[in-house]
């Protein structure tokens, strides 16, 4: 599950997408992505629908969200 701004920023970098790419594909504004990332290590406060939309975009690019004690991301094997 996507839980922090840092996790989002790392996932975007691994996927090779900029904020505008993710925002457009998730159907939200670039300002929303920016605000989410500005949370840094803090828990995201965006609505669940927004977080799920962003996750769906990134998962389509091969991103896996890890939360084994602390948030993380990785590329799926073969991506």
FENKA-V761435 format. One line per field, one symbol per residue. ss: DSSP state (H for helix, E for strand, C for the rest). phi: phi as a letter, one per 30 degrees, with the letter a starting at -180 (. if undefined). psi: psi as a letter, one per 30 degrees, with the letter a starting at -180 (. if undefined). Layout:
# FENKA-V761435
ss->???
phi->???
psi->???
This chain:
# FENKA-V761435
ss->CCCEHHHHHHHHHHHCCCHHHHHHHHCCCHHHHHHHHCCCCCECCCCHHHHHHHHHHHHHCCEEEEECCCEEEEECCCC
phi->.dbbdddddddddddiccedededddibdddddedddddiddddcddeddddddedddddcjdcccbdjadabaddeic
psi->kkfleeeeeeeeeefhkleeeeeeffhlleeeeeeeeffbflkkglleeeeeeeeeeeefggkkkkhiekklllklkg.
